Amino acid sequence: MPSYEEQKIMQYNPGQMFNLVADVEKYPDFLPWCISSKVYKNDKNIIEATLLVGFHFAREKFRSRVELDHNNYSINTKQTHGPFKYLSNSWKFKEHPEGCKVDFFIDFELRSPILKKIMTTLFAEAAQKMVISFENRAQLLYGNSKIKSDNQ
């Protein structure tokens, strides 16, 4: 599958965006294809969770390991069990005069030939929608101002 990368300036500070993306349990509240999320481990630097995702008739469950680097505001995710041959996803949040620069990257390949064919045509659109969903969630949680504390 092709990979997808996007850089975007968002009006929120790096801590806000980091905390939002790290809150895996809340994904079903705002990611359109995330049906459920169950966190099995959540300590300061590691989250292990199972997500159930679905598009129309297809549903897949996968378990992932999310590594949190609080000092550098970066998040890296790998699949540990599930339908992917591989899954690599990363977020990096850096200070910017208008808030923060968000670097988003995702690369994966599905095992199922049918799902692989479907996702090849939808991949870029789905990845863009994912970034937009996180930005919309930030606006809902933090409002329009970047002048907020990192703890929000």
C-alpha positions as CSV (number, residue, x, y, z in Angstrom):
1,M,0.0,0.0,0.0
2,P,1.2,3.5,-0.5
3,S,2.1,5.6,2.5
4,Y,0.6,8.9,3.4
5,E,2.3,11.9,5.0
6,E,0.9,15.3,5.9
7,Q,2.3,18.4,7.5
8,K,-0.2,20.9,8.8
9,I,-0.1,24.0,11.0
10,M,-2.8,23.9,13.7
11,Q,-3.7,26.7,16.1
12,Y,-3.2,24.5,19.2
13,N,0.0,24.0,21.2
14,P,2.0,20.8,20.9
15,G,0.9,19.5,24.3
16,Q,-2.7,19.9,23.5
17,M,-2.4,18.0,20.2
18,F,-0.2,15.3,21.8
19,N,-2.7,14.7,24.6
20,L,-5.6,14.5,22.1
21,V,-3.9,11.9,19.9
22,A,-2.6,10.0,23.0
23,D,-6.2,9.6,24.3
24,V,-6.9,6.4,22.4
25,E,-10.0,5.5,24.5
26,K,-11.8,8.6,23.0
27,Y,-11.3,7.6,19.3
28,P,-14.8,6.2,18.9
29,D,-16.2,9.6,19.9
30,F,-14.8,11.3,16.8
31,L,-13.1,9.1,14.3
32,P,-15.8,8.1,11.8
33,W,-14.6,4.5,11.2
34,C,-13.5,3.7,14.8
35,I,-16.3,1.6,16.3
36,S,-14.7,0.8,19.6
37,S,-11.4,1.1,21.6
38,K,-10.3,-0.9,24.5
39,V,-7.1,0.0,26.3
40,Y,-5.2,-2.8,28.1
41,K,-2.2,-1.0,29.3
42,N,-1.7,2.7,29.8
43,D,1.3,3.9,31.6
44,K,3.4,7.1,31.1
45,N,5.1,6.0,27.9
46,I,3.2,2.9,26.5
47,I,-0.4,2.3,25.6
48,E,-1.6,-1.1,24.4
49,A,-5.1,-1.1,22.9
50,T,-7.5,-2.9,20.6
51,L,-9.5,-1.0,18.1
52,L,-12.4,-2.1,16.1
53,V,-12.6,-0.2,12.8
54,G,-15.1,-0.5,10.0
55,F,-16.1,0.7,6.6
56,H,-19.6,-0.2,5.4
57,F,-19.7,-4.0,5.4
58,A,-16.1,-4.6,6.5
59,R,-15.0,-4.7,10.1
60,E,-11.5,-5.5,11.5
61,K,-10.1,-5.6,15.0
62,F,-6.4,-5.0,15.7
63,R,-4.2,-4.5,18.7
64,S,-1.5,-1.9,18.7
65,R,1.3,-0.6,20.8
66,V,1.5,3.2,21.1
67,E,4.8,4.7,22.3
68,L,4.5,8.1,23.8
69,D,7.5,10.5,23.9
70,H,6.3,13.3,26.1
71,N,9.6,15.3,25.9
72,N,9.5,15.5,22.1
73,Y,5.8,15.4,21.6
74,S,5.9,12.4,19.4
75,I,3.7,9.3,19.1
76,N,4.6,6.1,17.3
77,T,2.1,3.2,16.7
78,K,2.7,-0.3,15.5
79,Q,0.3,-3.2,15.2
80,T,0.9,-6.2,17.5
81,H,-2.0,-8.4,16.3
82,G,-4.5,-8.0,13.5
83,P,-5.3,-7.8,9.8
84,F,-2.3,-5.9,8.7
85,K,0.9,-7.3,7.3
86,Y,2.4,-4.2,8.9
87,L,1.2,-0.9,10.3
88,S,3.3,2.1,11.1
89,N,1.8,5.4,12.2
90,S,3.5,8.5,13.7
91,W,2.6,11.9,14.9
92,K,5.0,14.7,15.7
93,F,4.0,18.1,17.2
94,K,6.5,21.0,17.1
95,E,6.2,24.6,18.3
96,H,5.2,27.0,15.6
97,P,4.3,30.8,15.8
98,E,0.7,30.0,14.9
99,G,0.4,27.0,17.3
100,C,2.1,23.8,16.3
101,K,3.3,22.0,13.2
102,V,1.8,18.6,13.0
103,D,3.7,15.9,11.1
104,F,1.5,12.8,10.4
105,F,2.6,9.6,8.7
106,I,0.9,6.3,8.1
107,D,1.9,3.2,6.2
108,F,0.2,-0.1,6.3
109,E,-0.7,-3.2,4.2
110,L,-3.7,-5.4,4.8
111,R,-3.5,-9.2,4.5
112,S,-6.9,-9.5,2.9
113,P,-6.8,-9.0,-0.9
114,I,-10.4,-7.8,-0.9
115,L,-9.8,-5.2,1.8
116,K,-6.4,-4.3,0.2
117,K,-8.2,-3.5,-3.1
118,I,-10.9,-1.4,-1.3
119,M,-8.3,0.5,0.8
120,T,-6.0,1.2,-2.1
121,T,-8.7,3.5,-3.7
122,L,-9.7,5.1,-0.4
123,F,-6.3,5.3,1.4
124,A,-5.4,9.0,0.8
125,E,-9.0,10.2,1.5
126,A,-9.2,8.2,4.7
127,A,-5.8,9.5,5.9
128,Q,-6.8,13.1,5.2
129,K,-10.1,12.5,7.0
130,M,-8.3,11.2,10.0
131,V,-6.2,14.4,10.3
132,I,-9.3,16.5,9.9
133,S,-11.1,14.5,12.5
134,F,-8.3,15.2,15.0
135,E,-8.3,18.9,14.2
136,N,-12.1,19.1,14.6
137,R,-11.8,17.3,17.9
138,A,-9.2,19.8,19.0
139,Q,-11.5,22.7,18.2
140,L,-14.3,21.0,20.2
141,L,-12.1,20.5,23.2
142,Y,-9.9,23.6,23.1
143,G,-11.9,26.2,21.2
144,N,-10.3,28.5,18.7
145,S,-7.5,29.8,20.8
146,K,-4.0,28.4,20.9
147,I,-3.4,30.2,24.2
148,K,-4.3,27.2,26.4
149,S,-2.2,25.1,28.8
150,D,-0.6,21.8,27.8
151,N,-2.8,20.0,30.4
152,Q,-6.0,20.5,28.5
